[in-house]
Amino acid sequence: MLFLKRNRALFCLLLIVVAICSCATYYQKHNSFFQSVYVGDLNKANSILSQSEGSVKRKDILLYYLNRGSIFWMMGTFDSSNAYFQKADFYVEDFQKNLLAKSASFLVNPKIEPYGGEGFEQIMIHYYTTLNYAQQSNWDAALVECKRMLLKVQKITDYYKGNNKYKRDAFAHNLMGLIYDAQRDYNPAFVAYRNALEIYEEDYQKMLNMSVPLQLKKDLIRTAHLSGFYEEQRQYEEKFKLKYEPEELRNGNLLFFWNKGLGPVKDQNTITFAIIPAGNGYVEFVNTELGIVFPFYVGDSKDRDGLLNMKFVRVAFPKYVSRIPLYQSAEIHVDSTQLVAPLSEGQNIDAIAYRSLADRRAKELGEALLRLALKQLAAAAASKENEALGFAVGLAAAISEQADTRNWQLLPYAIQYTRVSAPPGPLKMNLVLQTADNKKDSVEFNYTIAPNRTVVGTYQSLQFTGYR
């Protein structure tokens, strides 16, 4: 309240200026780029990003780094991809957000604040850097990125003081196990797989409705045997109803990741609150349908009356809208061995996005209501001095009440993977993709398998059938 009284003119001006800005979402503002991605024209998408590099606003620079890194990864330009993902990681870790922008966004609109990335987006940076190194057979660097991925998970949990439900990442442990496994370091691979199993069972099944990946079950049994943990091998065989399948000693492996579709986009939602008196200088914002009551201290009776005269207010906050992938499942067909290997879902980014937003919904609503109350108090105060100014500020307050709709929109909807043992030599395989109505398409890949070595393959499908 003291801030408003001392800085009323500045605040009113700021409110009006921000309200004049476009109300379009981040997705709408970058439509030409995303349309190029959707049709698979990665060169055009990369050109659009390259041409805009000098004009990217500081508050959006992280998204630029993330999109550029994603496009280079899809193009198979791994060093360039890592260069931008490392810039993104540096930004997340070391960039100190502008305090003036932070305070202004709290009072006016969170869209003017520098975007620091959702927690799961920060984690996924290291998924891509791990793949970039693994696809170049730089396993030591890939392992470092896996460890950094786990450290990022812990930092996010510490930030939320453990109140978030998405506080452990099963796929990060699983990925670490796969990297150790590729190095034929079976003991730590088994430990990482076992940690992943625990999180899939205890967290993911209830929180994300995800089951334990079939490939993880097989890898646990195999690495238990290769580590000499025969009792653990027997226990997992009984638990999963699977048997250990020995592989030829000279065989190599294909570790294949499918980035399935595209993750959700952010939009905004609104909730209507009634404003009622609560006594002792307080008013309450109440939504009976959702059972939400948010008290706000006004103190001054004139300011309180200004809020109570509004009776109802609408508050904007972010929501996710899913993009439903065209292809729902996939399997690998290896020509030389007639092997058919189904892919297992290791991570569901779409589900994690919704869970992460739900974890902080109360905080988002509280900040939005406080922001709206301050804006309406400014409008009431301006009306006392100048009725026209008060009307302008009130209108600006309504227009500027927008949610932050920025997000990393090139993340996949989900990640599926499999590991295939194959004899040394050329390997021709088809990734057979299946839609919800059982239509199938296939994509051909060719690899060279070396004895006792692992090669990494990836595929990104971009098609989606609609929004949910």
N, C-alpha and C positions, 0 to 999 in steps of 0.2 A: 504493500500500500504506500509506503514512504517513497518508493521508487517512482510510482505513478505521479505522486503529488509534485515531486521535484523535477521530473523529466517528462511531464505530460505532453508538451509540444513535440518533443523528439519522438516519443512513442507514437503519437498520432500520425506524424509524418511517415515514420517507418512502416506503420500498419497500412497506410494508403499505398505507399510505393510497392510493398510486397503484393498487395491485392491486385495491382495492375498487371503483375506478371501472369504468364500463361497458366491455366489450370490443367493443362494436358499432363498425363502421366508420363513417366520416363519412357515407357514402352511406346507410347504414341509419338513422342518427340523423335524417336530413333527408328521410325517405321521402315524407312528405306533400307537401313542396315539389316534389320531383322528379316525383311522380305527376301533379301539376297541370301541370307543364311537358309531360310526355309526351302528355297528352290535349289540349294546346294551350290550356289555360285560363290564359292569361298574367295576366289580372287577379287571379285567385285566387293564383297564384304570387307576384305582386307584393305582394298583401295579406299573405300569410304572412311574406314578408321584412320588410315594413313594420312589422308587429306585433312582430316579434322584434328590431327594431333596438336597443332599449335593453338587451336581455339577451344580446347577442352577446359571447362571451368575447374578451378582447383577443388571445388566441392564434389565434383564428379570424377576426379582423376582415377580413383581406385577402380571404378567400373570400366574405365577405358583400359587400364592395365589388364583387368580380368578378361574382358572381351578380346583384346589383342592376343593375349596368351592362349585363349581357347581356340581362336581361329588358326593360329600358327600350329597348335597341336593337331587340329583336324587336318591341316595341310601336310602334316608329317615333318614340319620344320622344327625339330625338337629344341635346338639351341636357342632359336629366336623365341620360341614359346617359353622356355625357362627364363630367358632374360626378362620378359614382361611379368611372369609370375613372381620372380624374385623382387621386382620393383613393387609389385602388389604386396608382397609379404613385408618388405621394408616399410611401406606406407602403414600397414596395419600395426607393425611392431613399434615404429619409431616416430611416426608423424604425430606431433602434438596438435590437436584440433584447435582452431582459432577460438579463443575464449569469447571474443565479441560475437562471433557468429553463433556460438553455442548459446549465449544468453539471449541473443536476438531470436534464435529459432524457438527457444522455450517460450518466449512471449508472443511470437507471431506465427511462425510456420516452421516445422522441422525440416522442410525441404531445402531451406537455405543453409543448413548445417552441412559441413563436409561429411560425406558418406564413408563410414568406417567398415561396413560389411556386417552381415549377420554372422553369428558365431559359427554356424555350420558352413557358411561361405568361406570364412577364414580357414577352417579345417580343410576344406576341399581344395584349396590352393596346393596343399602338399600331396594330395592324390595325383594331381596332374604332374607336379614336378617329379614324383616317384615314378610315374609312367614314362615321362620323358627320359629319365636316366635309365630305367629298366629296358626301354626299347633300344637303347644304345649299349646295352649290356654293361653299364656302369653300376654294378650291384652295390658297391660300397656307398656311393652317393645316394642311390635309391633307398638304402637302409637308413641313412642319416635323415632323409626326408620323412620316412615313416616315423622315426623317433620324434621329429619335430611336430608331426601331425598329432601324436599323443600328448606332447607338451602343450600344444595349442588347446586341446580338449580340456586339459587340467586348468589352464589359465582361465578359460571361459567358465568352468565350474567354480573356480575361486571368485571370479567377478560377481557371479550370482549368489555367492555364499552357500552354494549347494542347494538352493531352492528350486533350481531348474530340474525338470524330470529327465531331459536329454542331457545327461552329465557324463555318460560313458559311451564311447563309440566302438561298437563291435567290429565294424569293417576296418577301422584303423589297426586293430590287433590282428585281424585276419590278413590284411595286406602285409603287415610285418612278417607274419608267418610265411606267406607266399614268397617274400623276398629271401628270408633265411633258407627256405626250402630250395629256391633256385640256386643258392650257393652251396647246397648239399650240407648245410649246417643243421642237422635234423633235431638236435636237442632243443635249442632255442626256438626252432620252428614249432615243435610240439608245444612248448610253453605258451607261445603266442596264440596258437590255435585253441589251446585250452582256455585261455583268457577270453578269446572271442566267443567260444561256446557259452561260457558263463553269462556274458552280456546279452547274447542273442536270447538265451533262455529266460534270464531274469528281467531284462529291460525291454528288448525289442518285441518279444511275443505279446506282451501286454500293452506296451506304449505305441507300437507301430504296426501291430498285427502281422509281424514277420516271423516266419519259421526259420529254423536253423538250416543253412544252405547244405544241400546234399554233398557238394564238393568238400565242404569243411568236414563233414562226418568221415568221408573217405580219407582226407588228408590227416585227420587226427589218428585214425587207425594205422595208417601207413607209417607216419613219423614216430608213433609209439613203438612200432615194431623195429624200425631202423635205429631208434635210440636205445633199444634193449629194454624198453618198458613193457614187458610181455604181459604183466598183470593188468596194466592200464589198457593195453591192446584188447585183452579178453573182455574187460568191462565195457569198453566202447562197442565192441562187436555185438555183445549181448544187448546193450542199450539201443543201438541203432538198427539191429537186425541186419547187419552187414558183415561180410567176411573180408579179411585182408587178401588183396590180390597182388601177388609179387609181380614186379616188372622186370623186363629183360635188363641185364646189367649194363649193356652198352647203349641202351635207349637214351634219347634226349627227351625234352618236354616242350610242348607248346602251351604257354599260359595265355589265355585269351580273355579280353575284357570287352563287353558290349555296353556302351553308353546308350541306354534305352530311352529314346525320345528326348524331350526337353522338360525341364522342371517348371514350376509354377511361376506366373507373373504376379506382381503386386498391383492391387487396385485399392480403392478405399471404400469403407462402409461408414454409415452414420447411425448413431443411436440418439433417440430423443429422451431428454431428461426434464422432469418437472423441477422447478425451484420452489422450495417451501421454507418458511422461517423455522429456526431450530432453537432460538433463545441464546442468551449469553454472547451476542455478537456473531452468531453463526447462521448461515443458511445451508440447506442441504440440496444436493442434486440427486434426484431419485428416479430410478427406472424400476418399477415394480415387476415388470415382466421378467427382467434378468436378475432381480433381487439385488440391485446395486444401490448403495447409499454412499455418497461422497460429501463429507462436511467441508465447508469453506468458511474461514473466519474473515468477517468483514469489519466488525467493530463499530465503525461509524454508521449511525442510523441512516444517513442520507445515501451512503454507498449501498447499504443493505436494501433500501427501498428501490434503488436503481436496478438492482438485480431482481428483486421480487416482482417488479413491474413487468419483467420479461415473461414470467410464468413458465415458459418452455424454451429449451435450447436444443440445438442439434450439434453433436460432436462427431468429428471425423477421426477415424483411426484406420490403420492398414489392414487389409485382408489379402489372402492368396486366392488366385484362380488357377486351377490345374489345367494343363494342356494334356489331353488324353492321347497317349502314344498309339500310333497305328498298329505297331507290332507289339504283341503281348508276351510272346515267348520265343525261344530260339534254341537250336541245337546245332552241333558241328557234325558234319559228315566227312570222314576221311576216306578218300577214294582207294588208297592202296591197301587199307586194312578192313574196309567195310565197317569201320567203327562209327557208331553214332553216340555222341556225348551231349546230354542236355546241359544247358547253362543254368546256374543257380543264382538267385537274387541275393547279392551280398549287402546292398545298401539301397534304401528307398529315400531319395532326396525329397520327393514330394511330401511324403509323410513326415519327415523330419522338419521341413519348413513349417507345416501346420503346427507341429508340436512345439517348436521353438517360439512361434508367435503366441501360442496359448500360454506358455510359461511366463510371458511378460505382459499379458493382456491387462492385468490390474494396474501395473505401472504405466502402461500406455494410456489407459483411460484416465487415470489420475492426473497425469501431465496435461492431457488434452482438455480436461475440465478446468484445471487451474488456468491454463492458457486462455480458454474461452472466457472465464470469469474476469480475468485481468483486461481483456479486450473490451468487454461490455462495460466495465467500470470506467475505462478510458472514454468510451463513447458517451456515457452518462455525464462524465465530468466535462467533456468538450461541449455538450449541449448546453450546459449552464453558462458557458462563456459565449458560445456562438451556435445558434440552432442549426445553421447550414453545415458547420464543421462537424457538429455532433451527428447529423444525418450521414455525412460522408464517412466518418469514422465507423459508424454502425454498419454501413453498407460494406466498407472495406473489411470489417471484422467477419462478416458473413462470408465474403468471397475468399478471404485468406485462410479460412478454417479448412485446411486440406491436410490429408495424411501424406506421409513420405512414401511414395510408391516406387522408389528405386530398389532394384535388386539385380543380382547376377543371373541373367536370364538365359545364359548358354549352358548352365549346369544341366546334367541329364535328369530325367524323371526318376530313373533308377539305374543301378549298375548290376549287371549280371556277368558271371565269369565261369570258366571251367579250366581244368588242366588235363592235357592229353599226353600220354606217353607214346612215343613213336620211334621207329628205328632210324638210324642215321641216313641222311640223304634228302632228296627233294620231297617235300610234303605238299600235296595239293588237297585243299579242303574247301568245303562250301559251308557258309553260315546260312542255315535255313531259318527264315523268319516267318512267324505265324501270326495272323491277325486274330481278333476276337471271334470272327465268323469263319475261322479255319482256312482262310486263304493263305497260300504260301508263296514267298519270294526267296531267292537265294543270291548270295554274293560270294564270288570265288576269290580265294586267297592262295598264294604260293609262298612257301617258306623253305629254308634249308635247315635241317635238323643235324646238329653235331652231337657226337657221343657224349653223354653225361653233361649236357649243357641245356639251358633253357632259353627259348626264344619267346618274346612277348609280342602278341598281336592285339590290335584294337579295332573297334568299329563304332562309329557314331551314327545312329539313325536319327533323322531330324523330323520325320513326318508325324503329324498328329491329326486326330479326327475332329477335334473340337475342344471347347472349354467347359470346365465344370466348376 
